[in-house]
Amino acid sequence: MATITRYELCERIQRVVYNGQAPDDATVTINLINKYVNDGLAAAAKKNYTDSIQLDGIAYVNNSFYITYRGLTITQNAEGNWQFSLPQIPLGLGRNEGLNTVQLKADGKTTQTAVPLSQNQIAYIDSLKRVPNKLFYWNEGQTVYIKSPLILSQYTATARMISGGDSSDLDSVLNIPDDYVSFIMDYAVKFLILEKQQPLQTTNDGLDMK
């Protein structure tokens, strides 16, 4: 697993874009590069998934791409379902890879792993008899919804997901396999070179540059 911070990776990408030390008036800034790093992480996770099928014949994503978030607050919505917000939209693939596991905790006890639902299964599950001790969930973007006969307000959620960590903390260490660092760099550089080539508008005349 790579032990590289977001800032170190962004700085390395910036040096590639400028073929050396970036000038003081560089338009491709560290903050701009950081925005492309998460996209690169998602692309890298997808590539890792594809590579695993080709090499091993088994679909999986390397554990190094995952982060476990704990203590996520659960609330009830107007439809009566329970929900909580993820720190970010899961990077990578489908429901079984991008968001890998969901568990709930209260009073030192942990529930069984919740069962993921596809969009087609959400309405169907309502027609079934309640399954004791079973939690069902699905996510729509950054929000995870839970179907359960239990009162979950005293619980917090634990979610394991593909993530680049805290994108607002440039000193955080990225959780990616070493051999995918160059892939993420190449992915980001491709777009940032285009950003760099955009002409600067030096006059404030209210017109866009063509």
Number of C-alpha atoms within 10 A of each C-alpha: 15 14 13 16 16 25 19 17 22 23 18 15 26 25 14 16 20 14 9 11 13 16 9 7 7 12 15 20 16 19 13 14 22 22 14 18 22 19 17 24 27 21 19 25 29 20 15 20 19 16 16 16 13 11 9 9 10 12 14 17 23 14 13 16 24 23 17 14 16 16 13 18 16 20 18 15 11 6 6 11 15 20 23 19 18 21 15 16 17 23 24 26 16 12 17 14 21 22 25 18 18 25 18 22 18 14 7 5 9 14 15 13 16 19 16 20 20 13 11 8 11 15 11 10 14 10 8 8 7 12 11 9 11 15 21 17 20 22 21 11 11 12 14 19 20 23 20 19 13 11 10 20 13 12 20 18 23 20 21 18 26 29 28 24 21 14 18 11 12 18 13 17 18 26 22 24 17 13 11 19 19 13 16 23 21 15 19 24 20 11 13 21 15 11 13 15 10 12 9 9 11 7 7 7 7 6 8 7 9 6
